[in-house]
Amino acid sequence: MKRWTTWLGGGLGWALGGPVGALLGAAVGNALSDFWSKDEKGARVPSSERDFHASLLVLASMVIKADGRVDDRELSFVREQFKQWFGVDRANEAFRFFKQVVQEQPALTTVCSEVRRHMSLQGRIQIVGFLFALAYADGELQPSERQIIARIAQYLGLNQSDFDRQELLHRPSVRRQDPYEVLGLALSASDSDIKSAYRKLVKKYHPDALQGMGEDVVKEAEATFRQIHDAYEELCKARGIK
């Protein structure tokens, strides 16, 4: 992880142009590595959990400035997430790192390539879900934000169905979600289609696949999985599927 975050920081610095930027970036990377190596109680944090949070920090910085401005509501969303991840005392330090990264210009394809190489598909899906939640924090998903998330999802290896599902599940809405849409099905889907789609989604979205990435990540995955399960149960009840 130390090499990963140091390389990441160095990459951010080089994107600014020149050796000085690279040194500053590497310093940020080293600081991030030291910060994430232990939790608020001093216990070592698993590398998979650190990788997830570090990846989110960089990719979130790209989304938050995609529309040409940094909205206070989006910053507040990030700060609240940091409180959940790191505890109140360490959240301010984490937020300071984040604001540093927001000022940088990381190479999107390079960052996503590293994330894709080091992280499971389930973890990458959760990252895209978080980015949608962040983009919606100011009440509206801007076209530029959706575009950058779509590019990130593509580079991370998500298919269109997974991308659309994450957008749907994180969209603030007063209307009830369409269970067919949640499962990625047409209204004409047969009972066997419904069962098959649900089985595939269970394999892909079950929270057990994210053990080791942190309690907060697992909780988010549980919330997403619950929405999928509820959609399936609703269709089973409506159709009398046993």
PyMOL commands that set and color helices and strands:
alter all, ss='L'
color gray80, all
select helices_A, chain A and resi 2-16+19-36+47-64+72-86+88-102+108-118+121-138+143-155+160-169+179-183+191-205+207-210+215-239
alter helices_A, ss='H'
color red, helices_A
deselect
rebuild
show_as cartoon
